[in-house]
Amino acid sequence: MARPTEKKKVATAQLTLARLQAEAEHLRAELAQLHQDLAEARRDAEATRATLLREANEHLVLAALQADRIAEQALSELDELTRSSQHDPLTGTPNRNLMLDRLESAINLARRRSTRIAVFFLDLDNFKEINDTLGHAVGDEILKLVADRLVAVVRNSDAVSRHGGDEFLALLAEVSHATDAAMIAGKMLSAIAAPAQVGDSLVPISASIGIALYPEDGTDATTLIARADAAMYRIKRSGGGRFAFHDSTSQCAPPHRPQQPDGPSCNDRKAPDRAPHDGKVKKG
């Protein structure tokens, strides 16, 4: 039979064990809660990280798109600046410098291929009267209309430019015969002479055209332009409204454009055998 002292020790031990078991259960519950909290924290951290990554990615995408837009705008502005610096602001046709570059390129290509090119110098007849009677705004509209009509006549490989004032240059990049240039000149005169309605005004238009051919009339851009100009002025003095080829027996530099000391000579060769030298079309 157990002694009272031993029974007391057993009871104390049982109480201690019960207390320890209760503490263990509490600790296990706390541990489980900690595991749960840790799992939730990890999920929250992953969600936050994913959100941050997504937001960062969105910012990168937006920044890239903005950079692309800025680059495109810069290129567009550069193209526009380049175009505006190379084209006549009124008619949109190539300016003198760009036309000279194209003419030089056409000459080099024609020299390699042993082909011909034609340079047209066109001047509107009585344009000053249009400006004086109808105003410069109407005159500007006429210049734009003439440029559009000239561009519509030539091929995509050719070029038309406003040379200044009411003067235009046209480059036919390749012609087989002088008659090809004559045909185009006739079409130009017909197109220009078509009725021009500008606002309330029906404006009659005509032009004089001089033509120079490579290589017969010159082998450089300056000479070809000067000789086409001289042929145009010869037509202008005879009444206008026609075209003419360069004639080496005529004065090379017209009175209103003094010839430079080193300019082309009129007596350097015989005029080429070609037809027609002069042409005229009736106004439509």
Secondary structure, DSSP 8 states (H G I E B T S, - for coil): ---HHHHHHHHHHHHHHHHHHHHHHHHHHHHHHHHHHHHHHHHHHHHHHHHHHHHHHHHHHHHHHHHHHHHHHHHHHHHHHHHHHHB-TTT-SB-HHHHHHHHHHHHHHHHHHT-EEEEEEEEETTHHHHHHHH-HHHHHHHHHHHHHHHHHHS-TTSEEEEEETTEEEEEEEEESSHHHHHHHHHHHHHHHHS-EEETTEEE---EEEEEEEETTT-SSHHHHHHHHHHHHHHHHHTTSSEEEE--TTS-SS-TTS---TTS--TTSS-----S-SEEE----
